[in-house]
Amino acid sequence: MYGINDKVFIAGLFILFVTVVLGGVFSSQVAVLWIRNKREERRHDDRRREKDKIDQFEKERAAWYELAKEQATRIDRMSEELTRLTRDYENAKKLMKNVKVREEK
């Protein structure tokens, strides 16, 4: 039937086949884990970028809010100053009118 050399050759082929199959399975599992890890890493990066974008929008909104608040305060002060100047102008106009009336007499 089979001699010792044939049996060793068949055993070697079987071991080689098993090694190739196990190596292939191991390699495919490693590839699946690597792909899954990359996918999770991309999701994490996307979430982080989205969070950074939202944080940036919040900072800009806060800056614009502060600017608007400051401008509103400035406009209120200018309005008060304009009211005071208008009142002073009206008083000065009345005084000048009185001075002219007295000079004419």
Secondary structure, DSSP 4 states (H G I P E B T S, - for coil): ---HHHHHHHHHHHHHHHHHHHHHHHHHHHHHHHHHHHHHHHHHHHHHHHHHHHHHHHHHHHHHHHHHHHHHHHHHHHHHHHHHHHHHHHHHHHHHHHHHHHHH-
